[in-house]
Amino acid sequence: MKLAFKKFISIAIIICMVVSITGCSTLDVMKGLKSDDNVKASDEIDLSDFAIIDDSVDQEEVAVDTITVNTSEGEAKTKDILAYYEDENGYLVPVNTKIPWEEGIAKATIRTLVQGNEIEQRIAQSGLHGVLPKNTEVRGMSIKDGVCRIDFSQHILNTQSYEQEQNMMTALTYTLTEFPTIDKVEILVEGQELATLSKGYAIDTAFERKNINLLGEQNGANYTVYYKAPDTEVAGYYVPVTFSAEKVENPVSAVLSKLFSGPPSDLPLSSTIPYDVNLQGVTVDGDTAVVNLGVGAVNLNQEQYDDLSKIVVLCLEQFEDIADVEFKIEGLTFEEAGLNFDSNVTAVFNQY
């Protein structure tokens, strides 16, 4: 009789545990749904001050993140990403880093741009900071036909200036278009399409990758060149600068000419190319850019050659039809000029 009673008690305890676990799971799900749909009263921002374009949101479209990355069995569950941060001079800077792997890696990447995020705090030690205001959350994301729509919490409106909003949208666009499935970016705030952000920057259109750190006019035959920010307590980083021109006959030559001539004197940037190495000319042979250097290049050492080839490759990445770079000195190959360098150079910059 005692054994039967103990058996009955054991069964009752097991049933209670199952009910308790199920109840907790249900509560967790309900809490998750509630947090997406409701804003704390203390955090509320009255969206009536903004011009709302379309009050309806396709919930199915906003809820999907279709970017996936395959990781082989046994690999560390991290993902290399390239995201854009802002420095103290207001320049946007591409940063290579690793983040923990998770489903919806595009959302995870955007979260690293939020000020105060754990990864943002680590990168901030290099003098860079995230472009999204503190506590900004990604409520949903969809990708369809190359267009990424992101629904942010109201915290994205906590900006300080029009220029900050402009940099924020440019950084978001450049970061997301690093993913091959994304060409354009649209944003919503609390499920609503707004005409502008809080300081007046227009967001009523899809954003494309264009004119990062622009010097000159928005429209034209613009091209981007990378220069070095000064070293501080950490190694300096490379900054993309976009120059504007009415017409460019040879874009590849224009980019490398700007690179070798160095940044404008009024910019807090510098060139890493040795002063006695000059550019004689650039030709394109098929998918190869042939870079002809002056005789001063015979004094290059391996480290200088590595830096030179990396920055040239980085500047030419904007041209899809250029797949390789070949260096010459006064028309001679490096080997013919007596230089035998290890040419297996990986062009990775700003890695934190």
C-alpha positions as CSV (number, residue, x, y, z in Angstrom):
1,M,0.0,0.0,0.0
2,K,2.9,2.4,0.8
3,L,4.5,1.5,-2.5
4,A,1.3,2.3,-4.4
5,F,1.0,5.6,-2.6
6,K,4.6,6.6,-3.4
7,K,4.0,5.6,-7.0
8,F,0.9,7.8,-7.1
9,I,2.9,10.7,-5.5
10,S,5.7,10.3,-8.1
11,I,3.3,10.4,-11.0
12,A,1.6,13.5,-9.6
13,I,5.0,15.3,-9.2
14,I,6.0,14.5,-12.8
15,I,2.6,15.8,-14.1
16,C,3.1,19.0,-12.2
17,M,6.6,19.5,-13.5
18,V,5.4,19.0,-17.1
19,V,2.6,21.5,-16.6
20,S,5.0,24.0,-15.0
21,I,7.5,23.8,-17.9
22,T,4.8,24.1,-20.5
23,G,3.4,27.1,-18.7
24,C,6.8,28.8,-18.5
25,S,7.4,28.3,-22.2
26,T,4.0,29.7,-23.0
27,L,4.7,32.7,-20.9
28,D,8.1,33.3,-22.5
29,V,6.5,33.2,-26.0
30,M,3.7,35.6,-24.9
31,K,6.3,38.0,-23.3
32,G,8.2,37.9,-26.6
33,L,5.2,38.8,-28.7
34,K,4.1,41.5,-26.2
35,S,7.5,43.2,-26.3
36,D,7.5,43.5,-30.0
37,D,4.1,45.1,-30.1
38,N,4.1,47.4,-27.1
39,V,6.4,50.3,-26.2
40,K,7.1,51.2,-22.6
41,A,5.3,54.4,-21.6
42,S,8.6,55.9,-20.5
43,D,10.1,55.3,-24.0
44,E,7.2,56.4,-26.1
45,I,7.7,58.9,-28.9
46,D,4.7,60.6,-30.4
47,L,4.9,59.6,-34.1
48,S,2.2,62.1,-34.9
49,D,4.9,64.7,-35.3
50,F,6.2,62.9,-38.4
51,A,4.6,62.7,-41.8
52,I,3.4,59.1,-42.1
53,I,3.3,57.8,-45.7
54,D,1.7,54.4,-45.3
55,D,0.3,53.2,-42.0
56,S,-0.1,49.6,-43.2
57,V,2.6,47.0,-42.9
58,D,2.8,43.6,-44.6
59,Q,3.5,41.5,-41.5
60,E,4.6,38.5,-43.4
61,E,7.1,40.6,-45.3
62,V,8.5,42.4,-42.3
63,A,9.0,39.2,-40.3
64,V,11.5,37.3,-42.6
65,D,15.3,37.4,-42.8
66,T,16.4,35.2,-45.7
67,I,20.2,35.5,-45.4
68,T,21.8,32.3,-44.3
69,V,25.5,31.2,-44.0
70,N,26.7,27.7,-44.1
71,T,29.1,26.7,-41.4
72,S,30.9,23.3,-41.6
73,E,30.7,20.9,-38.7
74,G,33.4,21.6,-36.1
75,E,33.9,25.2,-37.1
76,A,33.6,27.9,-34.4
77,K,30.2,29.4,-34.6
78,T,31.2,32.8,-35.6
79,K,30.7,34.9,-38.7
80,D,33.1,37.4,-40.4
81,I,31.1,40.6,-41.1
82,L,31.9,44.0,-42.6
83,A,30.0,46.8,-41.0
84,Y,30.4,50.6,-41.1
85,Y,31.1,52.8,-38.0
86,E,31.8,56.5,-37.5
87,D,35.0,58.1,-36.3
88,E,35.5,61.3,-34.3
89,N,35.8,63.4,-37.6
90,G,32.4,62.1,-38.9
91,Y,33.9,59.7,-41.4
92,L,32.3,56.4,-42.0
93,V,34.8,53.5,-41.7
94,P,34.4,49.9,-42.8
95,V,35.3,47.4,-40.0
96,N,36.0,43.7,-40.4
97,T,35.1,41.8,-37.3
98,K,33.6,38.5,-36.1
99,I,30.3,38.1,-34.4
100,P,28.6,35.0,-32.9
101,W,26.7,33.0,-35.5
102,E,22.9,33.0,-35.3
103,E,20.0,32.6,-37.7
104,G,19.2,36.0,-39.2
105,I,22.9,37.1,-39.4
106,A,21.9,40.4,-41.1
107,K,19.9,41.4,-38.0
108,A,22.8,40.5,-35.8
109,T,25.1,42.6,-37.9
110,I,22.9,45.6,-37.6
111,R,22.7,45.2,-33.8
112,T,26.5,45.7,-33.7
113,L,26.0,49.2,-34.9
114,V,23.9,50.1,-31.8
115,Q,25.8,52.3,-29.4
116,G,26.3,50.3,-26.2
117,N,26.2,46.9,-27.9
118,E,28.9,44.6,-26.6
119,I,30.7,44.4,-30.0
120,E,30.3,48.1,-30.6
121,Q,31.9,48.8,-27.2
122,R,34.9,46.6,-28.2
123,I,35.3,48.4,-31.6
124,A,34.9,51.8,-29.8
125,Q,38.3,51.1,-28.2
126,S,39.8,51.9,-31.6
127,G,38.2,55.3,-31.8
128,L,35.1,54.3,-33.7
129,H,31.5,54.2,-32.6
130,G,28.1,52.8,-33.7
131,V,25.7,54.9,-35.8
132,L,22.5,53.7,-34.2
133,P,21.2,55.4,-31.0
134,K,21.3,53.5,-27.7
135,N,18.6,50.9,-27.2
136,T,17.6,50.8,-30.9
137,E,16.1,47.4,-31.7
138,V,15.4,45.6,-35.0
139,R,11.7,44.7,-34.8
140,G,11.6,42.9,-38.1
141,M,13.4,42.5,-41.4
142,S,12.5,41.3,-44.9
143,I,14.4,40.8,-48.1
144,K,12.6,40.7,-51.4
145,D,13.9,41.3,-55.0
146,G,17.1,42.8,-53.6
147,V,15.2,45.3,-51.3
148,C,15.7,45.0,-47.6
149,R,13.0,46.5,-45.3
150,I,13.9,47.0,-41.7
151,D,11.5,47.9,-38.9
152,F,13.2,49.7,-36.1
153,S,12.0,50.6,-32.6
154,Q,11.3,54.3,-31.9
155,H,14.8,54.7,-30.4
156,I,16.2,55.2,-33.9
157,L,14.6,58.7,-33.7
158,N,16.9,59.7,-30.8
159,T,19.4,61.4,-33.0
160,Q,21.2,64.7,-32.4
161,S,21.6,66.2,-35.8
162,Y,20.7,66.0,-39.5
163,E,24.3,65.0,-40.3
164,Q,24.1,62.1,-37.8
165,E,21.0,60.9,-39.5
166,Q,22.6,61.1,-42.9
167,N,25.6,59.1,-41.7
168,M,23.4,56.6,-40.0
169,M,21.4,55.8,-43.1
170,T,24.6,55.6,-45.3
171,A,26.2,53.3,-42.8
172,L,23.1,51.1,-42.6
173,T,23.0,50.9,-46.4
174,Y,26.6,50.1,-46.9
175,T,26.6,47.5,-44.2
176,L,23.5,45.7,-45.5
177,T,24.6,45.8,-49.1
178,E,27.7,43.9,-48.2
179,F,25.3,40.9,-48.3
180,P,24.9,39.7,-51.9
181,T,21.1,39.4,-51.7
182,I,20.7,43.1,-50.8
183,D,20.9,46.1,-53.2
184,K,18.6,48.6,-51.6
185,V,17.4,49.5,-48.0
186,E,14.1,50.9,-46.7
187,I,13.3,51.5,-43.1
188,L,10.2,51.7,-41.0
189,V,9.8,53.0,-37.4
190,E,7.4,51.0,-35.2
191,G,5.9,49.5,-38.3
192,Q,5.2,52.9,-39.9
193,E,6.8,54.4,-43.0
194,L,7.9,57.9,-42.2
195,A,8.8,60.8,-44.5
196,T,11.7,61.9,-42.3
197,L,13.7,61.1,-39.2
198,S,13.4,63.4,-36.2
199,K,16.0,65.9,-37.4
200,G,14.5,66.1,-40.9
201,Y,16.6,63.6,-43.0
202,A,14.3,62.1,-45.6
203,I,13.7,58.3,-45.5
204,D,10.8,58.1,-47.9
205,T,12.8,56.3,-50.6
206,A,15.0,53.2,-50.9
207,F,18.7,53.8,-50.2
208,E,21.5,52.5,-52.4
209,R,25.2,52.4,-51.9
210,K,26.5,55.7,-53.1
211,N,28.9,58.5,-52.3
212,I,30.3,57.5,-48.9
213,N,32.3,60.4,-47.2
214,L,31.6,62.6,-50.3
215,L,33.8,65.5,-51.3
216,G,31.9,67.4,-54.0
217,E,28.6,67.0,-55.7
218,Q,26.1,64.1,-55.3
219,N,25.7,63.5,-59.0
220,G,28.5,62.8,-61.4
221,A,31.2,60.3,-62.3
222,N,32.1,59.8,-58.6
223,Y,34.8,57.4,-57.4
224,T,36.2,56.3,-54.0
225,V,39.8,56.3,-52.8
226,Y,41.1,54.9,-49.4
227,Y,43.4,56.9,-47.2
228,K,44.9,56.3,-43.7
229,A,43.7,57.9,-40.5
230,P,46.5,58.9,-38.2
231,D,47.7,56.3,-35.6
232,T,46.6,57.0,-32.1
233,E,47.0,54.6,-29.2
234,V,45.9,51.9,-31.6
235,A,46.8,51.4,-35.3
236,G,45.2,53.9,-37.6
237,Y,42.3,52.7,-39.9
238,Y,41.6,53.2,-43.6
239,V,38.9,55.7,-44.6
240,P,37.0,55.7,-47.9
241,V,36.7,59.1,-49.5
242,T,34.4,59.7,-52.5
243,F,35.5,62.4,-55.1
244,S,33.1,63.9,-57.6
245,A,33.9,64.6,-61.2
246,E,31.8,65.7,-64.2
247,K,33.4,63.1,-66.4
248,V,36.1,60.4,-66.0
249,E,37.7,58.9,-69.1
250,N,39.6,56.1,-67.3
251,P,38.0,55.5,-63.8
252,V,40.7,53.0,-62.8
253,S,43.5,55.5,-63.7
254,A,41.6,58.3,-61.9
255,V,41.3,56.3,-58.7
256,L,45.0,55.3,-58.6
257,S,46.1,58.8,-59.5
258,K,44.2,60.2,-56.5
259,L,45.6,57.4,-54.3
260,F,49.3,58.1,-55.3
261,S,48.9,61.9,-55.1
262,G,47.6,61.6,-51.5
263,P,44.6,63.1,-49.8
264,P,43.7,66.8,-50.0
265,S,45.8,68.7,-47.5
266,D,42.8,69.9,-45.4
267,L,41.8,66.3,-44.5
268,P,43.1,64.6,-41.4
269,L,44.2,61.7,-43.5
270,S,47.5,60.5,-45.0
271,S,48.9,58.1,-47.6
272,T,50.9,54.9,-46.8
273,I,52.6,54.9,-50.1
274,P,56.4,55.7,-49.8
275,Y,57.2,59.2,-51.0
276,D,59.7,58.0,-53.7
277,V,57.1,55.6,-55.3
278,N,55.1,57.3,-58.0
279,L,52.6,56.2,-60.5
280,Q,53.6,56.2,-64.2
281,G,50.3,54.9,-65.6
282,V,47.6,52.3,-65.5
283,T,46.2,50.1,-68.2
284,V,43.5,47.4,-68.2
285,D,44.3,44.2,-69.9
286,G,41.2,42.0,-69.9
287,D,40.3,41.8,-66.2
288,T,43.7,42.8,-64.9
289,A,44.8,46.3,-64.0
290,V,48.5,46.8,-64.9
291,V,50.0,49.4,-62.6
292,N,53.3,50.8,-63.8
293,L,55.4,52.4,-61.1
294,G,58.4,54.8,-61.3
295,V,62.0,53.6,-60.7
296,G,61.7,54.5,-57.0
297,A,59.7,51.3,-56.5
298,V,63.0,49.3,-56.7
299,N,63.6,50.4,-53.1
300,L,60.5,48.7,-51.8
301,N,60.8,46.0,-49.1
302,Q,58.3,43.2,-48.5
303,E,56.3,45.1,-45.9
304,Q,56.0,48.2,-48.1
305,Y,55.0,46.1,-51.0
306,D,52.4,44.3,-48.9
307,D,50.9,47.7,-47.8
308,L,51.1,49.1,-51.4
309,S,49.4,46.1,-53.0
310,K,46.7,45.9,-50.3
311,I,45.7,49.6,-50.7
312,V,45.7,49.3,-54.5
313,V,43.5,46.2,-54.4
314,L,41.1,47.8,-51.9
315,C,40.7,50.9,-54.1
316,L,40.1,48.8,-57.2
317,E,37.4,46.6,-55.5
318,Q,34.8,49.1,-56.6
319,F,35.3,47.9,-60.3
320,E,33.5,44.6,-60.9
321,D,35.4,44.0,-64.1
322,I,38.8,44.1,-62.4
323,A,39.8,40.7,-60.9
324,D,43.6,41.0,-60.6
325,V,46.4,43.6,-60.3
326,E,49.8,43.3,-61.8
327,F,52.7,45.7,-60.8
328,K,55.5,46.8,-63.1
329,I,58.5,49.2,-62.7
330,E,59.2,51.3,-65.8
331,G,57.5,48.6,-67.9
332,L,59.4,45.7,-66.3
333,T,57.9,43.0,-64.1
334,F,59.1,43.1,-60.5
335,E,61.2,39.9,-61.2
336,E,62.8,41.6,-64.2
337,A,63.6,44.6,-61.9
338,G,65.3,42.3,-59.4
339,L,62.5,42.2,-56.8
340,N,61.1,38.8,-55.6
341,F,58.3,39.4,-53.3
342,D,55.7,37.0,-51.9
343,S,52.6,38.1,-53.8
344,N,50.1,36.2,-51.8
345,V,48.6,39.3,-50.1
346,T,45.2,39.3,-48.5
347,A,43.6,42.8,-48.6
348,V,41.9,42.9,-45.2
349,F,41.7,46.3,-43.5
350,N,40.4,47.7,-40.2
351,Q,40.1,44.3,-38.5
352,Y,39.1,44.4,-34.9
